[in-house]
């Protein structure tokens, strides 16, 4: 079962996404939340690392629910969450 015991997340400016991690047993799973997806669920979020990270934190429950759904479709090394996932 996919869990998110580590609350850390980081902004990747090159990929324009927020990276966060989950775990499924002993396996670490990487997720990349596209900036466009975050601004879709948090309308009015200003650009910039600190604003995007704060918006991620405010919408964490919804993002993690979506991450679990996407993860359940197919198991692979990393997952990108896009606007259509929400």
C-alpha positions, -999 to 999 in steps of 0.1 A, spaced: 0 0 0 13 34 -9 20 57 21 35 92 24 54 91 57 79 118 45 63 152 43 93 167 24 88 182 -10 109 204 -32 104 226 -62 123 217 -94 127 249 -114 141 231 -145 111 207 -147 86 233 -133 72 208 -109 70 199 -72 87 166 -63 76 145 -34 80 109 -23 59 80 -12 67 45 -1 52 11 -9 67 -12 16 105 -9 12 102 8 -22 105 46 -25 83 61 -52 89 95 -68 61 119 -78 63 150 -99 34 174 -97 34 197 -127 31 234 -120 1 236 -143 -17 209 -123 -11 227 -91 -24 260 -104 -55 241 -117 -64 229 -82 -53 261 -64 -65 288 -87 -47 321 -82 -15 306 -69 13 330 -78 44 317 -94 75 313 -75 90 285 -54 77 296 -20 41 302 -32 40 269 -51 53 250 -21 28 267 2 0 259 -22 11 222 -23 10 221 15 -25 236 15 -37 210 -10 -17 181 2 -46 158 10 -61 161 -25 -27 158 -41 -19 126 -22 -53 111 -30 -46 117 -67 -11 103 -64 -25 71 -49 -50 68 -78 -23 74 -104 0 49 -87 -27 23 -86 -31 24 -124 4 10 -130 35 5 -109 67 21 -122 96 41 -109 82 76 -110 49 93 -117 40 127 -132 8 142 -120 -7 164 -146 -38 187 -147 -60 160 -163 -54 138 -132 -74 162 -111 
